[in-house]
Each structure stands twice: as C-alpha cells, then as structure tokens.
Amino acid sequence: MVSRPAAVLLGAAPVLAIAAGGGDGLAKVVIVAALVCFTLGWCALGVQAIRLDRPANAPRPA
C-alpha cells in the first residue's frame, strides 16, 4: 500500500511539469517545484518501505 502523502507528491509532479509549459522564468520555477515533489515522493516511499520491512516489536509480557 502506498502512503497517501507520497502518492500525492508523485501525482502532483507531472501535473506541475505539464502546467509549466513554456520556457519563461516562472515555468522554470514550476519545473523545479515538480522535481522537488517527485524527489520527495520517492523518498517518502523509500522511508515507508524501510519501516514496513522492519520486524514488528516483540510483545511485552503484561
């Protein structure tokens, strides 16, 4: 299962990249924002995978 924030970041990245369109100054800023969203989305997925890979804590006696 993909975490919701990671999925939003990965989904927002191509939308921002397509919305940037032209090559003026503002478009370059939007492209950088899209790259940041894409990178953060993959980092969030990696952190989630590492956390899910760890064994569950052993139950403590009552």
Contacts in CASP RR format, 6 or more apart in sequence:
PFRMAT RR
TARGET T0000
AUTHOR 0000-0000-0000
METHOD contacts of the structure
MODEL  1
MVSRPAAVLLGAAPVLAIAAGGGDGLAKVVIVAALVCFTLGWCALGVQAI
RLDRPANAPRPA
2 45 0 8 1.000
2 48 0 8 1.000
3 44 0 8 1.000
3 45 0 8 1.000
3 48 0 8 1.000
5 41 0 8 1.000
5 44 0 8 1.000
6 41 0 8 1.000
6 42 0 8 1.000
6 44 0 8 1.000
6 45 0 8 1.000
6 48 0 8 1.000
9 37 0 8 1.000
9 38 0 8 1.000
9 40 0 8 1.000
9 41 0 8 1.000
9 44 0 8 1.000
10 37 0 8 1.000
10 38 0 8 1.000
10 41 0 8 1.000
10 42 0 8 1.000
10 45 0 8 1.000
11 37 0 8 1.000
12 34 0 8 1.000
12 37 0 8 1.000
13 34 0 8 1.000
13 35 0 8 1.000
13 37 0 8 1.000
13 38 0 8 1.000
13 41 0 8 1.000
14 34 0 8 1.000
15 34 0 8 1.000
16 30 0 8 1.000
16 31 0 8 1.000
16 33 0 8 1.000
16 34 0 8 1.000
16 37 0 8 1.000
17 30 0 8 1.000
17 31 0 8 1.000
17 34 0 8 1.000
19 30 0 8 1.000
20 27 0 8 1.000
20 28 0 8 1.000
20 30 0 8 1.000
20 31 0 8 1.000
20 34 0 8 1.000
21 27 0 8 1.000
END
